[in-house]
Amino acid sequence: MVLPDHPTPIPIRTHTAGPVPFAIYGHGADSVLRFDERSVADGSYGLKVGAELIGLMIGGV
């Protein structure tokens, strides 16, 4: 799993608490072609909260 720890929007120039993109190696592919917040929200995993990401990492669900 690859993901940043927080977003830092260029116009704001500081950390924010918004969603971050993530990628999981070896879990197939979907239609997402870019690794950014807007693109991955439309991917097969959609938006997840931290506990759900841990479940994906540990359980592979």
C-alpha positions in Angstrom: 0.0 0.0 0.0 1.3 3.4 -0.9 -0.2 6.6 0.4 0.8 10.1 1.6 0.3 11.0 5.3 -1.7 14.2 4.5 -2.7 16.4 1.6 -0.9 19.7 1.2 -2.9 21.7 -1.4 -0.8 24.1 -3.4 -3.1 27.1 -3.1 -3.3 26.7 0.7 0.4 25.7 1.1 -0.1 23.9 4.4 -1.3 20.5 5.6 -5.1 19.8 5.6 -7.2 16.9 7.0 -8.8 15.9 3.6 -8.7 12.5 2.0 -5.5 11.2 0.5 -5.0 8.9 -2.5 -3.8 5.3 -2.0 -2.7 2.4 -4.2 -2.5 -1.3 -3.3 -0.1 -3.4 -5.2 -1.3 -6.8 -6.4 -5.1 -6.2 -6.0 -5.9 -6.0 -9.6 -6.6 -2.9 -11.6 -9.4 -0.5 -12.1 -10.0 2.5 -14.4 -8.0 5.0 -12.4 -5.1 6.3 -14.5 -3.8 9.1 -12.2 -2.7 9.1 -8.6 -4.4 12.1 -7.1 -7.3 12.8 -4.7 -10.0 13.3 -7.3 -9.1 10.4 -9.6 -8.8 7.7 -7.0 -12.1 8.7 -5.3 -13.7 7.3 -8.4 -11.7 4.0 -8.2 -12.9 0.6 -7.2 -12.2 1.3 -3.5 -13.7 4.8 -3.4 -13.1 6.8 -0.2 -12.0 4.9 3.0 -11.4 6.0 6.6 -8.2 4.9 8.4 -9.6 1.8 10.0 -10.9 0.6 6.7 -7.4 1.0 5.2 -5.8 -1.0 8.0 -8.4 -3.7 7.3 -7.4 -3.7 3.6 -3.8 -3.9 4.5 -4.1 -6.7 7.1 -7.1 -8.6 5.7 -6.6 -8.1 2.0 -10.3 -7.4 1.6 
